[in-house]
Amino acid sequence: MFKKILIANRGEIACRVIKTARRMGIQTVAVYSDADARAPFVQMADEAVHIGPSPAAQSYLIADKIIAACKATGAEAVHPGYGFLSERTSFAEALAAEGIEFIGPPVGAIAAMGDKIESKKLAKEAGVNVVPGFVGEIEDTEHAVRISNEIGYPVMMKASAGGGGKGMRLAYNEKDVREGFEAVKREGLNSFGDDRVFIEKFILNPRHIEIQILGDKYGNILYLNERECSIQRRHQKVVEEAPSPFVTPKMRKAMGEQCVALARAVGYYSAGTVELIVSGADPSGESFYFLEMNTRLQVEHPVTECITGVDLVEQMIRVAAGEKLAMTQDDVKIDGWAIENRVYAEDPYRGFLPSTGRLVRYQPPVPGWEDDGAENGRRGIDGVRIDDGVYEGGEVSMFYDPMIAKLITWGATRDEAADKQIEALDKFEIEGLGHNIDFVSAIMQHPRFRSGELTTGFIAEEYPDGFTGAATSDEAKRHLAAIAGFIATARADRARQIDQQLDGELEPPYDWSVTIGGQTFTVELEAEVLVDGTPVDIGISYTPGDRLVEAHVEGRTYGVKVEPTRTGLKLTTHGAIHQVQVLPARLAQLTRHMIEKVPPDLSKFLICPMPGLLVALHVAEGDKVEAGQPLAVVEAMKMENILRAEKAATVKKVNAKAGDSLAVDAVILELE
């Protein structure tokens, strides 16, 4: 077994690998850029080597710097994590030349599966179902149009070396192909150094199922069941679970055996994942097709670990060290259900715009039971796992993926795992930047998610007009009104004590007007809590200043984030933000005399929706534009975003030019 390994990655996956290596008695070496100098993974590792400036192209993507760090520290092997150099054949070859073991598959398998065009040919030869499409070289846009017309719409255009949702465009007609083909080429070149594109038929009502593969250097290859990854946004996974609510034992066996056959065809060993697209329109489940193979550890690997009990990082290390797999296919079981939600620095209330910046507050939920030195410890949630690599006071940098953490829950049933997600998400405290906690909580509560009727179009279909918060029942509003009344009373008591206006025992103010979600409730607090005259059974502990409270109201549990406002409270719970007006009843009667403030009209401005680079500006002063016409292209997180005219107008003034770096809400141009 290795005595020391180097992790050629950063963030949560670096922390994840270090934890397993430490348990195995293996020393670890971290490499870090300027932006990561104080990151948790650097502190966790036994040694750390600085490898350059913040941009990945000047640090984590330079193989020579990784190899130099191995030599300087005596690391015998390198775990690449995912992303960066994890699927670069040149990196694996360079390590081999220096006698350093690559904790991953053989170079030949990486090369064969890394090229999406060649991998489809190999899959077909291995007897794996493949999606109809064109897998040769596409000369130009006109050629792409001809191919798309022959295949039949809709089609998916993909960068050959793409991944992570980058370099992909869905085309429903010839216009979409003409508009998107060059963008796919550019994204492929900018992100992966390869501008080749292939086109394939887009499967309607598709489900995204993937099979976890594990093999050793002696020809033993297993499949560790499947993961359901259908809930995606812009082709990037948001929610993953294992097993899939759609896959039957017969389907699992058929899929697994085809994926093992593909892995065997390329001499695969280590952990890997074969991604399949499954037609949701075929209830038999027999219409599944090879999509691609990722020759590395997947972001969503924890859900497989939870239901099988197999530590995939440990197995990768053991296989790289020359050990045989200690299990057979019959040993692979399914125990319960696991769900993973990716907590991203993005604002779902503003169209999921990236939201980089400082984590002013970061307190994840506590897994299980954790003793913090207090008399009773801290109450955690059993069956919860947090994989993260950030810290309170640190930054989510513009240079890397905006993931904050992965929340994984395990339950005996799917509903139990989802319920634990909701409870844990309510207890996440993140301040300083936008995040998607409310959004993923809303998904966990959605009736369609609970029914298991998932497709890759889930988010687009269920939130066609964007996200405004999870639906809140009238009963929940009534419960929140009781909570708001209790908190307002406690805050009023504290204010009186500080002002020293009254001495001795205080009778709490007991008559509040609470408005939430367009409904107004009367909340009275004396010997009991009354909402609109009806008693409410409530258990809550709140001290003014608390940011998070747990309340039990009529058999339901709420984890509520509390933020005082000028006219009441902002309460966040169960996937929704509630602006709650809380006024003494006598003052509430006067609100009808308040003049409503009308927001300014911003429709005449083209505003940059996120921090990014203005790649292209398609219009000039004096140009007439029509509704839906592309006006500008902004690149953020290596993704190109087309900004369009909302209505017919004339360009009055241009405030930016191609190549400018723009801040969020920067005015690009003015229309009239």
Buried (B, 14 or more C-beta within 10 A) or exposed (E): EBEBBBBBBBBBBBBBBBBBBBEBEBBBBBBBBBBBEEBBBBEBBBBBBBBBEBBBEBBBBBBEBBBBBBEEBEBBBBBBBBBBBBBBBEBBBBBEEEEBBBBBBBBEBBBBBBBBBBBBEBBBEBEBBBBEBBBEEBEEBEBBBBBBEEBEBBBBBBBBBBBBBBBBBEBEEBEBBBBBBBBBBBBBBBBBEBBBBBBBBBBEBBBBBBBBBBBBBEEBBBBBBBBBBBBBBEBBBBBBBBBBBBBEEEBBEBBBBBBBBBBBBBBBBBBBBBBBBBBBEEEEBEBBBBBBBBBBBBBBBBBBBBBBEBBBBBBBBBBBBEBEBEBEBEEBEBEBBBBBBBBBBBBBBBEBBBBBBBBEEBBBBBBEEEEEEEEEEEEBBEBBBBBBBBEBEBBBBBBBBBBBBBBBBBBEEBEBBBBBBBBBBBBBBBBBBBBBBBBBBBBBBBEEBBEEBBBBBBBEEBBEEEBEBBEBEEEBBBBBBBBBBBBBBBBBBEEBEEEEEEEEEEEBBBBBBBBBBEEBBBBBBEEEBBBEEEEBEBEBEBEBEEEBBBBEBEEEEBBBBBEBEEBBBEBBBBBBBBBBBBBBBEEBEEEEEEEEEEEEEEEBBBBBBBBBBBBBBBBEEEBEBEEEBBBBBBBBBBBBBBBBBBEEBEBEEBEBEEEBEBEBEBBBBBBE
